[in-house]
């Protein structure tokens, strides 16, 4: 202890900063006394997310479709409450607007919760961790020459009797945990990555899957509710005054019926699909790739499933909610993720930012290396026709419900090129079932959409394993 | 404050290296760290001590993520109140994380700081690693 006191004596003026650095986890408790502005972690976050309310709200970069979702729900519900409810309340029962109100509030609550929360983003590795992992990889793979491209970095792990490959993420410099995937749009690795949903304006992952599911489930009920009661309203009115004058008295009803009619197909179908996924404890990603499909091999089964669908559903909906790992509102510590040889504490902060910016720009080379290839392959294979089997989502015993979904998807493709974003444009390629995937051209244009942000000039597909969420698409389109 | 001086020292020291203990995914996606004793720590700490620390951490994380009556109750209650209940109370997971933070602090004070090591809370590293920071030239006579 005697040898350590000199530090305190050397810098008496910088006591305050000294104290701030040496406390344990209290980055948010100390107010910075120094003239240098201390940033919050969300301000230096390397992913492509947008933050609001000083880091409390986190969304994807493109939020246009989310606003569309809000507008559709608000306008349709607003028209319902304004024009149809008075009639229904007085002629049938006031319980109708009451139930509608509760449903509406629940839907909006779940939507906002799904959109604004952290989906389970994994923070990127600190430089030392990255170096440590590199060392371990080199030790396993052996030294490589200067021009030699090392083999893809994977680790195998045995989970519940199934061999699972852990892939290395070049952007985040970590070995991705099982079920995690790197979202190319948000440029983050997300735990238990389901898909990126533009309608919700965020990725759907471990932390917000239940909100997403409850959102689409309650939205299904809301659309069915509004649809049926608007029809009832029009019928009752036309019994009194005739059909055309009923429509004239309540013109909003027509709009509501149209919106609800088209929404019901997609939303109810999606709810059914996710109910199936949840009861078998799979993610959309895994289902698309057929990771646990019995068609892959005899002993292939889902190692994460708890065995029965009740436990799976309970675990997904009522299980413990893990906290966010990225600590958006914490203050950036000047000394935390720094290279080993750093002696000056304050100097580390700008270099850290530079590193994180570099890490943010580097992935432009890594992300989406083969989307164009996949898109082109898709276009070559597309046909608008396709078997349209009935949507049968209530039978979770099906190994994959994709045929049913592709029917719904086809309808959606006809309606709006953006809608099938729900399924992250992969659902149209069912792995082994439909020989000609009913992926329409909108799908390819949608891919084009995703690719557009200046990543088309990728020189080499450095890491062909990198984009899990799109990789399935490429693999399947080449089958 | 003398204690924080020495921990401060460990952090700002010119020569410091870190040993990382990675996640163990053999039981699935639950948070669990490898109990394999890293070679770099062989001269620094007792293997038994290391294993005990990591095992206790694993048990604590397992408790946080446990599916049971309590977590289901909390989940249902939260759903019924549209998750506004978490404005007033912490989730079970957060409570256990606090316990873990306390445990790590205790371990550091009692066992690792005297040996010149610093155990960092995995939550600060996104639950990816447990890292031991050791300062090569420092031996702190207590």
Interface residues (C-beta under 8 A of the other chain):
Chain A: X1 X4 X5 X7 X8 X18 X21 X22 X23 X24 X25 X105 X106 X109 X110 X113 X122 X123 X125 X126 X128 X129 X132 X157 X158 X159 X160 X164 X166 X174 X175 X177 X178 X179 X191 X192 X211 X214 X303 X304 X311 X314 X315 X317 X318 X319 X320 X321 X322 X323 X325 X326 X335 X336 X340 X341 X343 X345
Chain B: X2 X4 X5 X6 X7 X8 X9 X11 X12 X14 X15 X16 X17 X18 X20 X22 X23 X25 X26 X27 X28 X29 X64 X65 X66 X67 X71 X72 X74 X75 X76 X78 X79 X82 X83 X91 X92 X93 X94 X97 X101 X105 X121 X123 X124 X125 X126 X127 X128 X129 X131 X140 X141 X142
